[in-house]
Amino acid sequence: MTHAPHTGKKTGSLAGHLLIATPVVQESCFERSVIFMCSHNQEGAMGVIVNYPVQDIGLNDVLEQLDIESAPSGIEFPIHFGGPVDAGRGFVVHSPDYASNDHLFKEGNIVVTASAAILHAVAEGKGPRQGILALGYAGWSPGQLEAEIEAGSWLVVPASAPLVFAPDNDTKWNLALASLGIDMGHLSSEVGHA
C-alpha cells in the first residue's frame, strides 16, 4: 500500500507534520517511531521522536543536572529519546501557553523550544501546561528524507496536539497510522514497493 505524503504548506515543508515509521524501518532506533518535524528545507530536516519515553529519568533529574532548582510538586514533563543526534541537547515540545521568542517551531497548538529558559520557567511553575522534553533529535541531510519517504520508510500526517501529547506512548504509532485510515495489520515491510 502506497500513500502519497502530505507535503505541508506551499513550500513543500514537512515542518509541523508527523513522520510515522513503516515496517521498512525495522531494527533501528526509529522502529515504530512517531517523529514531530521541527524543520524541513533545502538544508535538510530535523525532528524529535515523541513516543519513546526514557525510563528512570524524571524532569527533576534533568533540572538538577542543569543546576536549575527543582520543579514544584505535581509538574512533570515526560522525558523522551528525541533521536540519535546530539543526545545531550534538549528540546521541549509544548503547548502554546508559554510564550517565548526562542522557539524553533510554532504553529497551531504545538511549539518547540530549545532554550534553557523554558526549563527555568517550568521550574518556577510558569512553563507550558503540556510538554515533552526530548533529548537528542533526528536529522537528515538535503534530499535524504525525501529519498527515505520515496523508499517507503515513512508515512506523513499533519500533526495534532492530542496525538503529540497523548500520554500513552505505546499507542501513538497506531493512533498516527489510524489518522491516515491505515490498519497496522495491512502494513508490511514492502510499503511503497507495490
PyMOL CGO cylinders between C-alpha atoms (Angstrom):
from pymol import cmd
from pymol.cgo import CYLINDER

trace = [
    CYLINDER, 0.00, 0.00, 0.00, 1.46, 3.35, -1.02, 0.3, 1, 1, 1, 1, 1, 1,
    CYLINDER, 1.46, 3.35, -1.02, 0.33, 6.71, 0.30, 0.3, 1, 1, 1, 1, 1, 1,
    CYLINDER, 0.33, 6.71, 0.30, 1.47, 9.98, -1.17, 0.3, 1, 1, 1, 1, 1, 1,
    CYLINDER, 1.47, 9.98, -1.17, 2.98, 12.08, 1.58, 0.3, 1, 1, 1, 1, 1, 1,
    CYLINDER, 2.98, 12.08, 1.58, 1.20, 15.20, 2.71, 0.3, 1, 1, 1, 1, 1, 1,
    CYLINDER, 1.20, 15.20, 2.71, 3.63, 17.95, 1.86, 0.3, 1, 1, 1, 1, 1, 1,
    CYLINDER, 3.63, 17.95, 1.86, 2.68, 20.72, 4.23, 0.3, 1, 1, 1, 1, 1, 1,
    CYLINDER, 2.68, 20.72, 4.23, 2.39, 24.28, 3.01, 0.3, 1, 1, 1, 1, 1, 1,
    CYLINDER, 2.39, 24.28, 3.01, 3.16, 25.73, -0.39, 0.3, 1, 1, 1, 1, 1, 1,
    CYLINDER, 3.16, 25.73, -0.39, 6.88, 25.38, 0.29, 0.3, 1, 1, 1, 1, 1, 1,
    CYLINDER, 6.88, 25.38, 0.29, 6.61, 21.58, 0.48, 0.3, 1, 1, 1, 1, 1, 1,
    CYLINDER, 6.61, 21.58, 0.48, 7.97, 21.69, 4.02, 0.3, 1, 1, 1, 1, 1, 1,
    CYLINDER, 7.97, 21.69, 4.02, 7.06, 18.85, 6.35, 0.3, 1, 1, 1, 1, 1, 1,
    CYLINDER, 7.06, 18.85, 6.35, 7.59, 21.04, 9.42, 0.3, 1, 1, 1, 1, 1, 1,
    CYLINDER, 7.59, 21.04, 9.42, 4.55, 20.65, 11.65, 0.3, 1, 1, 1, 1, 1, 1,
    CYLINDER, 4.55, 20.65, 11.65, 3.88, 17.13, 10.40, 0.3, 1, 1, 1, 1, 1, 1,
    CYLINDER, 3.88, 17.13, 10.40, 4.49, 13.71, 11.90, 0.3, 1, 1, 1, 1, 1, 1,
    CYLINDER, 4.49, 13.71, 11.90, 6.65, 11.06, 10.31, 0.3, 1, 1, 1, 1, 1, 1,
    CYLINDER, 6.65, 11.06, 10.31, 5.35, 7.57, 11.04, 0.3, 1, 1, 1, 1, 1, 1,
    CYLINDER, 5.35, 7.57, 11.04, 7.91, 4.79, 10.68, 0.3, 1, 1, 1, 1, 1, 1,
    CYLINDER, 7.91, 4.79, 10.68, 6.72, 1.95, 8.47, 0.3, 1, 1, 1, 1, 1, 1,
    CYLINDER, 6.72, 1.95, 8.47, 7.79, -1.68, 8.89, 0.3, 1, 1, 1, 1, 1, 1,
    CYLINDER, 7.79, -1.68, 8.89, 10.58, -0.88, 6.38, 0.3, 1, 1, 1, 1, 1, 1,
    CYLINDER, 10.58, -0.88, 6.38, 12.29, 0.89, 9.31, 0.3, 1, 1, 1, 1, 1, 1,
    CYLINDER, 12.29, 0.89, 9.31, 12.99, -2.20, 11.42, 0.3, 1, 1, 1, 1, 1, 1,
    CYLINDER, 12.99, -2.20, 11.42, 15.80, -2.99, 13.82, 0.3, 1, 1, 1, 1, 1, 1,
    CYLINDER, 15.80, -2.99, 13.82, 16.84, 0.63, 14.20, 0.3, 1, 1, 1, 1, 1, 1,
    CYLINDER, 16.84, 0.63, 14.20, 16.29, 3.35, 16.77, 0.3, 1, 1, 1, 1, 1, 1,
    CYLINDER, 16.29, 3.35, 16.77, 13.38, 4.53, 14.60, 0.3, 1, 1, 1, 1, 1, 1,
    CYLINDER, 13.38, 4.53, 14.60, 11.32, 1.31, 14.66, 0.3, 1, 1, 1, 1, 1, 1,
    CYLINDER, 11.32, 1.31, 14.66, 7.62, 2.19, 15.31, 0.3, 1, 1, 1, 1, 1, 1,
    CYLINDER, 7.62, 2.19, 15.31, 8.62, 5.82, 15.92, 0.3, 1, 1, 1, 1, 1, 1,
    CYLINDER, 8.62, 5.82, 15.92, 6.47, 8.90, 15.54, 0.3, 1, 1, 1, 1, 1, 1,
    CYLINDER, 6.47, 8.90, 15.54, 8.59, 11.98, 14.80, 0.3, 1, 1, 1, 1, 1, 1,
    CYLINDER, 8.59, 11.98, 14.80, 7.39, 15.57, 15.10, 0.3, 1, 1, 1, 1, 1, 1,
    CYLINDER, 7.39, 15.57, 15.10, 9.08, 17.55, 12.33, 0.3, 1, 1, 1, 1, 1, 1,
    CYLINDER, 9.08, 17.55, 12.33, 10.50, 20.89, 13.52, 0.3, 1, 1, 1, 1, 1, 1,
    CYLINDER, 10.50, 20.89, 13.52, 12.15, 21.98, 10.29, 0.3, 1, 1, 1, 1, 1, 1,
    CYLINDER, 12.15, 21.98, 10.29, 12.42, 20.86, 6.68, 0.3, 1, 1, 1, 1, 1, 1,
    CYLINDER, 12.42, 20.86, 6.68, 14.05, 22.94, 3.98, 0.3, 1, 1, 1, 1, 1, 1,
    CYLINDER, 14.05, 22.94, 3.98, 16.76, 22.85, 1.31, 0.3, 1, 1, 1, 1, 1, 1,
    CYLINDER, 16.76, 22.85, 1.31, 19.40, 22.44, 4.05, 0.3, 1, 1, 1, 1, 1, 1,
    CYLINDER, 19.40, 22.44, 4.05, 17.84, 19.22, 5.39, 0.3, 1, 1, 1, 1, 1, 1,
    CYLINDER, 17.84, 19.22, 5.39, 15.32, 18.22, 8.02, 0.3, 1, 1, 1, 1, 1, 1,
    CYLINDER, 15.32, 18.22, 8.02, 15.09, 17.92, 11.78, 0.3, 1, 1, 1, 1, 1, 1,
    CYLINDER, 15.09, 17.92, 11.78, 12.52, 16.38, 14.12, 0.3, 1, 1, 1, 1, 1, 1,
    CYLINDER, 12.52, 16.38, 14.12, 12.09, 14.78, 17.53, 0.3, 1, 1, 1, 1, 1, 1,
    CYLINDER, 12.09, 14.78, 17.53, 10.64, 11.40, 18.39, 0.3, 1, 1, 1, 1, 1, 1,
    CYLINDER, 10.64, 11.40, 18.39, 7.53, 11.86, 20.54, 0.3, 1, 1, 1, 1, 1, 1,
    CYLINDER, 7.53, 11.86, 20.54, 6.74, 8.27, 21.51, 0.3, 1, 1, 1, 1, 1, 1,
    CYLINDER, 6.74, 8.27, 21.51, 9.98, 6.92, 23.07, 0.3, 1, 1, 1, 1, 1, 1,
    CYLINDER, 9.98, 6.92, 23.07, 9.92, 7.72, 26.80, 0.3, 1, 1, 1, 1, 1, 1,
    CYLINDER, 9.92, 7.72, 26.80, 13.16, 7.39, 28.72, 0.3, 1, 1, 1, 1, 1, 1,
    CYLINDER, 13.16, 7.39, 28.72, 12.87, 5.16, 31.77, 0.3, 1, 1, 1, 1, 1, 1,
    CYLINDER, 12.87, 5.16, 31.77, 14.16, 6.09, 35.21, 0.3, 1, 1, 1, 1, 1, 1,
    CYLINDER, 14.16, 6.09, 35.21, 14.83, 9.77, 34.41, 0.3, 1, 1, 1, 1, 1, 1,
    CYLINDER, 14.83, 9.77, 34.41, 12.43, 12.47, 35.54, 0.3, 1, 1, 1, 1, 1, 1,
    CYLINDER, 12.43, 12.47, 35.54, 12.19, 16.17, 34.91, 0.3, 1, 1, 1, 1, 1, 1,
    CYLINDER, 12.19, 16.17, 34.91, 13.74, 16.98, 38.28, 0.3, 1, 1, 1, 1, 1, 1,
    CYLINDER, 13.74, 16.98, 38.28, 16.74, 14.77, 37.41, 0.3, 1, 1, 1, 1, 1, 1,
    CYLINDER, 16.74, 14.77, 37.41, 17.33, 16.83, 34.26, 0.3, 1, 1, 1, 1, 1, 1,
    CYLINDER, 17.33, 16.83, 34.26, 16.83, 20.11, 36.11, 0.3, 1, 1, 1, 1, 1, 1,
    CYLINDER, 16.83, 20.11, 36.11, 19.31, 19.02, 38.78, 0.3, 1, 1, 1, 1, 1, 1,
    CYLINDER, 19.31, 19.02, 38.78, 21.93, 18.20, 36.13, 0.3, 1, 1, 1, 1, 1, 1,
    CYLINDER, 21.93, 18.20, 36.13, 21.50, 21.70, 34.73, 0.3, 1, 1, 1, 1, 1, 1,
    CYLINDER, 21.50, 21.70, 34.73, 21.71, 23.30, 38.20, 0.3, 1, 1, 1, 1, 1, 1,
    CYLINDER, 21.71, 23.30, 38.20, 18.11, 24.51, 37.94, 0.3, 1, 1, 1, 1, 1, 1,
    CYLINDER, 18.11, 24.51, 37.94, 16.02, 24.45, 41.10, 0.3, 1, 1, 1, 1, 1, 1,
    CYLINDER, 16.02, 24.45, 41.10, 13.53, 21.54, 41.10, 0.3, 1, 1, 1, 1, 1, 1,
    CYLINDER, 13.53, 21.54, 41.10, 10.08, 21.99, 39.67, 0.3, 1, 1, 1, 1, 1, 1,
    CYLINDER, 10.08, 21.99, 39.67, 7.18, 22.42, 42.08, 0.3, 1, 1, 1, 1, 1, 1,
    CYLINDER, 7.18, 22.42, 42.08, 5.45, 19.22, 43.13, 0.3, 1, 1, 1, 1, 1, 1,
    CYLINDER, 5.45, 19.22, 43.13, 3.00, 17.99, 40.53, 0.3, 1, 1, 1, 1, 1, 1,
    CYLINDER, 3.00, 17.99, 40.53, 4.80, 19.44, 37.49, 0.3, 1, 1, 1, 1, 1, 1,
    CYLINDER, 4.80, 19.44, 37.49, 6.21, 16.66, 35.38, 0.3, 1, 1, 1, 1, 1, 1,
    CYLINDER, 6.21, 16.66, 35.38, 7.02, 16.55, 31.68, 0.3, 1, 1, 1, 1, 1, 1,
    CYLINDER, 7.02, 16.55, 31.68, 7.83, 13.14, 30.30, 0.3, 1, 1, 1, 1, 1, 1,
    CYLINDER, 7.83, 13.14, 30.30, 11.43, 12.73, 29.15, 0.3, 1, 1, 1, 1, 1, 1,
    CYLINDER, 11.43, 12.73, 29.15, 11.83, 11.18, 25.71, 0.3, 1, 1, 1, 1, 1, 1,
    CYLINDER, 11.83, 11.18, 25.71, 14.62, 9.90, 23.50, 0.3, 1, 1, 1, 1, 1, 1,
    CYLINDER, 14.62, 9.90, 23.50, 14.27, 12.53, 20.76, 0.3, 1, 1, 1, 1, 1, 1,
    CYLINDER, 14.27, 12.53, 20.76, 16.69, 10.90, 18.33, 0.3, 1, 1, 1, 1, 1, 1,
    CYLINDER, 16.69, 10.90, 18.33, 20.26, 9.73, 17.88, 0.3, 1, 1, 1, 1, 1, 1,
    CYLINDER, 20.26, 9.73, 17.88, 21.82, 13.12, 17.07, 0.3, 1, 1, 1, 1, 1, 1,
    CYLINDER, 21.82, 13.12, 17.07, 23.27, 15.29, 19.86, 0.3, 1, 1, 1, 1, 1, 1,
    CYLINDER, 23.27, 15.29, 19.86, 21.69, 13.36, 22.78, 0.3, 1, 1, 1, 1, 1, 1,
    CYLINDER, 21.69, 13.36, 22.78, 22.93, 16.00, 25.22, 0.3, 1, 1, 1, 1, 1, 1,
    CYLINDER, 22.93, 16.00, 25.22, 20.75, 18.66, 23.65, 0.3, 1, 1, 1, 1, 1, 1,
    CYLINDER, 20.75, 18.66, 23.65, 17.16, 19.09, 24.84, 0.3, 1, 1, 1, 1, 1, 1,
    CYLINDER, 17.16, 19.09, 24.84, 14.04, 20.18, 23.01, 0.3, 1, 1, 1, 1, 1, 1,
    CYLINDER, 14.04, 20.18, 23.01, 10.72, 20.91, 24.68, 0.3, 1, 1, 1, 1, 1, 1,
    CYLINDER, 10.72, 20.91, 24.68, 7.70, 20.15, 22.50, 0.3, 1, 1, 1, 1, 1, 1,
    CYLINDER, 7.70, 20.15, 22.50, 4.93, 22.06, 24.25, 0.3, 1, 1, 1, 1, 1, 1,
    CYLINDER, 4.93, 22.06, 24.25, 1.57, 23.78, 24.22, 0.3, 1, 1, 1, 1, 1, 1,
    CYLINDER, 1.57, 23.78, 24.22, 1.47, 27.44, 23.09, 0.3, 1, 1, 1, 1, 1, 1,
    CYLINDER, 1.47, 27.44, 23.09, 0.54, 28.82, 26.52, 0.3, 1, 1, 1, 1, 1, 1,
    CYLINDER, 0.54, 28.82, 26.52, 4.24, 29.51, 27.19, 0.3, 1, 1, 1, 1, 1, 1,
    CYLINDER, 4.24, 29.51, 27.19, 5.37, 32.49, 25.12, 0.3, 1, 1, 1, 1, 1, 1,
    CYLINDER, 5.37, 32.49, 25.12, 9.00, 32.89, 24.09, 0.3, 1, 1, 1, 1, 1, 1,
    CYLINDER, 9.00, 32.89, 24.09, 10.94, 34.24, 21.14, 0.3, 1, 1, 1, 1, 1, 1,
    CYLINDER, 10.94, 34.24, 21.14, 13.37, 31.32, 21.46, 0.3, 1, 1, 1, 1, 1, 1,
    CYLINDER, 13.37, 31.32, 21.46, 11.16, 28.77, 19.73, 0.3, 1, 1, 1, 1, 1, 1,
    CYLINDER, 11.16, 28.77, 19.73, 12.39, 26.65, 16.81, 0.3, 1, 1, 1, 1, 1, 1,
    CYLINDER, 12.39, 26.65, 16.81, 8.89, 25.93, 15.58, 0.3, 1, 1, 1, 1, 1, 1,
    CYLINDER, 8.89, 25.93, 15.58, 5.46, 27.36, 16.32, 0.3, 1, 1, 1, 1, 1, 1,
    CYLINDER, 5.46, 27.36, 16.32, 2.23, 26.55, 14.55, 0.3, 1, 1, 1, 1, 1, 1,
    CYLINDER, 2.23, 26.55, 14.55, -1.24, 25.98, 15.93, 0.3, 1, 1, 1, 1, 1, 1,
    CYLINDER, -1.24, 25.98, 15.93, -1.16, 24.18, 19.26, 0.3, 1, 1, 1, 1, 1, 1,
    CYLINDER, -1.16, 24.18, 19.26, 2.42, 22.89, 19.08, 0.3, 1, 1, 1, 1, 1, 1,
    CYLINDER, 2.42, 22.89, 19.08, 5.64, 24.77, 19.82, 0.3, 1, 1, 1, 1, 1, 1,
    CYLINDER, 5.64, 24.77, 19.82, 9.23, 23.50, 20.00, 0.3, 1, 1, 1, 1, 1, 1,
    CYLINDER, 9.23, 23.50, 20.00, 11.71, 25.39, 22.17, 0.3, 1, 1, 1, 1, 1, 1,
    CYLINDER, 11.71, 25.39, 22.17, 15.40, 24.54, 22.69, 0.3, 1, 1, 1, 1, 1, 1,
    CYLINDER, 15.40, 24.54, 22.69, 16.32, 27.28, 25.15, 0.3, 1, 1, 1, 1, 1, 1,
    CYLINDER, 16.32, 27.28, 25.15, 17.09, 26.51, 28.81, 0.3, 1, 1, 1, 1, 1, 1,
    CYLINDER, 17.09, 26.51, 28.81, 14.82, 29.47, 29.66, 0.3, 1, 1, 1, 1, 1, 1,
    CYLINDER, 14.82, 29.47, 29.66, 11.79, 27.22, 29.24, 0.3, 1, 1, 1, 1, 1, 1,
    CYLINDER, 11.79, 27.22, 29.24, 13.18, 24.80, 31.84, 0.3, 1, 1, 1, 1, 1, 1,
    CYLINDER, 13.18, 24.80, 31.84, 13.68, 27.69, 34.27, 0.3, 1, 1, 1, 1, 1, 1,
    CYLINDER, 13.68, 27.69, 34.27, 10.06, 28.73, 33.63, 0.3, 1, 1, 1, 1, 1, 1,
    CYLINDER, 10.06, 28.73, 33.63, 8.86, 25.17, 34.25, 0.3, 1, 1, 1, 1, 1, 1,
    CYLINDER, 8.86, 25.17, 34.25, 10.85, 25.01, 37.49, 0.3, 1, 1, 1, 1, 1, 1,
    CYLINDER, 10.85, 25.01, 37.49, 9.18, 28.26, 38.59, 0.3, 1, 1, 1, 1, 1, 1,
    CYLINDER, 9.18, 28.26, 38.59, 5.72, 26.94, 37.73, 0.3, 1, 1, 1, 1, 1, 1,
    CYLINDER, 5.72, 26.94, 37.73, 5.44, 29.39, 34.80, 0.3, 1, 1, 1, 1, 1, 1,
    CYLINDER, 5.44, 29.39, 34.80, 6.03, 26.97, 31.93, 0.3, 1, 1, 1, 1, 1, 1,
    CYLINDER, 6.03, 26.97, 31.93, 3.60, 25.45, 29.45, 0.3, 1, 1, 1, 1, 1, 1,
    CYLINDER, 3.60, 25.45, 29.45, 0.68, 23.32, 30.59, 0.3, 1, 1, 1, 1, 1, 1,
    CYLINDER, 0.68, 23.32, 30.59, 1.67, 20.39, 28.34, 0.3, 1, 1, 1, 1, 1, 1,
    CYLINDER, 1.67, 20.39, 28.34, 5.10, 19.33, 27.19, 0.3, 1, 1, 1, 1, 1, 1,
    CYLINDER, 5.10, 19.33, 27.19, 7.60, 16.64, 26.36, 0.3, 1, 1, 1, 1, 1, 1,
    CYLINDER, 7.60, 16.64, 26.36, 11.31, 17.08, 26.98, 0.3, 1, 1, 1, 1, 1, 1,
    CYLINDER, 11.31, 17.08, 26.98, 13.12, 15.29, 24.15, 0.3, 1, 1, 1, 1, 1, 1,
    CYLINDER, 13.12, 15.29, 24.15, 16.83, 14.55, 24.47, 0.3, 1, 1, 1, 1, 1, 1,
    CYLINDER, 16.83, 14.55, 24.47, 18.52, 14.46, 21.08, 0.3, 1, 1, 1, 1, 1, 1,
    CYLINDER, 18.52, 14.46, 21.08, 16.93, 14.71, 17.66, 0.3, 1, 1, 1, 1, 1, 1,
    CYLINDER, 16.93, 14.71, 17.66, 16.61, 13.04, 14.28, 0.3, 1, 1, 1, 1, 1, 1,
    CYLINDER, 16.61, 13.04, 14.28, 18.33, 14.80, 11.40, 0.3, 1, 1, 1, 1, 1, 1,
    CYLINDER, 18.33, 14.80, 11.40, 18.51, 14.36, 7.64, 0.3, 1, 1, 1, 1, 1, 1,
    CYLINDER, 18.51, 14.36, 7.64, 20.87, 15.90, 5.11, 0.3, 1, 1, 1, 1, 1, 1,
    CYLINDER, 20.87, 15.90, 5.11, 19.44, 17.63, 2.00, 0.3, 1, 1, 1, 1, 1, 1,
    CYLINDER, 19.44, 17.63, 2.00, 17.33, 15.18, -0.03, 0.3, 1, 1, 1, 1, 1, 1,
    CYLINDER, 17.33, 15.18, -0.03, 17.82, 12.31, 2.43, 0.3, 1, 1, 1, 1, 1, 1,
    CYLINDER, 17.82, 12.31, 2.43, 14.35, 12.45, 3.99, 0.3, 1, 1, 1, 1, 1, 1,
    CYLINDER, 14.35, 12.45, 3.99, 12.67, 12.74, 0.59, 0.3, 1, 1, 1, 1, 1, 1,
    CYLINDER, 12.67, 12.74, 0.59, 14.56, 9.62, -0.57, 0.3, 1, 1, 1, 1, 1, 1,
    CYLINDER, 14.56, 9.62, -0.57, 13.51, 7.72, 2.58, 0.3, 1, 1, 1, 1, 1, 1,
    CYLINDER, 13.51, 7.72, 2.58, 9.86, 8.70, 2.06, 0.3, 1, 1, 1, 1, 1, 1,
    CYLINDER, 9.86, 8.70, 2.06, 10.11, 7.61, -1.59, 0.3, 1, 1, 1, 1, 1, 1,
    CYLINDER, 10.11, 7.61, -1.59, 11.58, 4.28, -0.45, 0.3, 1, 1, 1, 1, 1, 1,
    CYLINDER, 11.58, 4.28, -0.45, 8.56, 3.72, 1.82, 0.3, 1, 1, 1, 1, 1, 1,
    CYLINDER, 8.56, 3.72, 1.82, 10.30, 4.22, 5.17, 0.3, 1, 1, 1, 1, 1, 1,
    CYLINDER, 10.30, 4.22, 5.17, 7.96, 6.96, 6.37, 0.3, 1, 1, 1, 1, 1, 1,
    CYLINDER, 7.96, 6.96, 6.37, 4.33, 7.96, 6.12, 0.3, 1, 1, 1, 1, 1, 1,
    CYLINDER, 4.33, 7.96, 6.12, 3.44, 11.59, 6.74, 0.3, 1, 1, 1, 1, 1, 1,
    CYLINDER, 3.44, 11.59, 6.74, 0.42, 13.04, 8.53, 0.3, 1, 1, 1, 1, 1, 1,
    CYLINDER, 0.42, 13.04, 8.53, -0.31, 16.57, 9.77, 0.3, 1, 1, 1, 1, 1, 1,
    CYLINDER, -0.31, 16.57, 9.77, 0.49, 16.80, 13.48, 0.3, 1, 1, 1, 1, 1, 1,
    CYLINDER, 0.49, 16.80, 13.48, -2.19, 17.35, 16.08, 0.3, 1, 1, 1, 1, 1, 1,
    CYLINDER, -2.19, 17.35, 16.08, -1.64, 18.31, 19.71, 0.3, 1, 1, 1, 1, 1, 1,
    CYLINDER, -1.64, 18.31, 19.71, -3.87, 15.49, 21.03, 0.3, 1, 1, 1, 1, 1, 1,
    CYLINDER, -3.87, 15.49, 21.03, -1.68, 12.94, 19.24, 0.3, 1, 1, 1, 1, 1, 1,
    CYLINDER, -1.68, 12.94, 19.24, 1.68, 14.55, 20.07, 0.3, 1, 1, 1, 1, 1, 1,
    CYLINDER, 1.68, 14.55, 20.07, 0.83, 14.97, 23.76, 0.3, 1, 1, 1, 1, 1, 1,
    CYLINDER, 0.83, 14.97, 23.76, -1.14, 11.71, 24.19, 0.3, 1, 1, 1, 1, 1, 1,
    CYLINDER, -1.14, 11.71, 24.19, 0.05, 10.16, 27.46, 0.3, 1, 1, 1, 1, 1, 1,
    CYLINDER, 0.05, 10.16, 27.46, 0.01, 6.56, 26.22, 0.3, 1, 1, 1, 1, 1, 1,
    CYLINDER, 0.01, 6.56, 26.22, 3.21, 6.34, 24.14, 0.3, 1, 1, 1, 1, 1, 1,
    CYLINDER, 3.21, 6.34, 24.14, 2.61, 2.67, 23.35, 0.3, 1, 1, 1, 1, 1, 1,
    CYLINDER, 2.61, 2.67, 23.35, -0.41, 3.58, 21.23, 0.3, 1, 1, 1, 1, 1, 1,
    CYLINDER, -0.41, 3.58, 21.23, 0.87, 6.75, 19.47, 0.3, 1, 1, 1, 1, 1, 1,
    CYLINDER, 0.87, 6.75, 19.47, 2.23, 4.81, 16.48, 0.3, 1, 1, 1, 1, 1, 1,
    CYLINDER, 2.23, 4.81, 16.48, -1.11, 3.01, 15.96, 0.3, 1, 1, 1, 1, 1, 1,
    CYLINDER, -1.11, 3.01, 15.96, -3.06, 6.25, 16.52, 0.3, 1, 1, 1, 1, 1, 1,
    CYLINDER, -3.06, 6.25, 16.52, -0.89, 8.07, 13.97, 0.3, 1, 1, 1, 1, 1, 1,
    CYLINDER, -0.89, 8.07, 13.97, -1.50, 5.29, 11.42, 0.3, 1, 1, 1, 1, 1, 1,
    CYLINDER, -1.50, 5.29, 11.42, -5.21, 5.31, 12.19, 0.3, 1, 1, 1, 1, 1, 1,
    CYLINDER, -5.21, 5.31, 12.19, -5.29, 9.07, 11.46, 0.3, 1, 1, 1, 1, 1, 1,
    CYLINDER, -5.29, 9.07, 11.46, -4.37, 8.09, 7.89, 0.3, 1, 1, 1, 1, 1, 1,
    CYLINDER, -4.37, 8.09, 7.89, -7.02, 5.38, 7.85, 0.3, 1, 1, 1, 1, 1, 1,
    CYLINDER, -7.02, 5.38, 7.85, -4.40, 2.63, 7.94, 0.3, 1, 1, 1, 1, 1, 1,
    CYLINDER, -4.40, 2.63, 7.94, -4.81, -0.59, 9.89, 0.3, 1, 1, 1, 1, 1, 1,
    CYLINDER, -4.81, -0.59, 9.89, -1.42, -1.74, 11.20, 0.3, 1, 1, 1, 1, 1, 1,
    CYLINDER, -1.42, -1.74, 11.20, -2.25, -5.28, 10.10, 0.3, 1, 1, 1, 1, 1, 1,
    CYLINDER, -2.25, -5.28, 10.10, -2.22, -4.14, 6.47, 0.3, 1, 1, 1, 1, 1, 1,
    CYLINDER, -2.22, -4.14, 6.47, 1.30, -2.72, 6.56, 0.3, 1, 1, 1, 1, 1, 1,
    CYLINDER, 1.30, -2.72, 6.56, 4.19, -4.88, 5.55, 0.3, 1, 1, 1, 1, 1, 1,
    CYLINDER, 4.19, -4.88, 5.55, 7.90, -4.38, 5.13, 0.3, 1, 1, 1, 1, 1, 1,
    CYLINDER, 7.90, -4.38, 5.13, 7.17, -3.84, 1.44, 0.3, 1, 1, 1, 1, 1, 1,
    CYLINDER, 7.17, -3.84, 1.44, 5.41, -0.48, 1.95, 0.3, 1, 1, 1, 1, 1, 1,
    CYLINDER, 5.41, -0.48, 1.95, 5.93, 1.70, -1.08, 0.3, 1, 1, 1, 1, 1, 1,
    CYLINDER, 5.93, 1.70, -1.08, 7.09, -1.16, -3.28, 0.3, 1, 1, 1, 1, 1, 1,
    CYLINDER, 7.09, -1.16, -3.28, 3.80, -2.16, -4.94, 0.3, 1, 1, 1, 1, 1, 1,
]
cmd.load_cgo(trace, "trace")
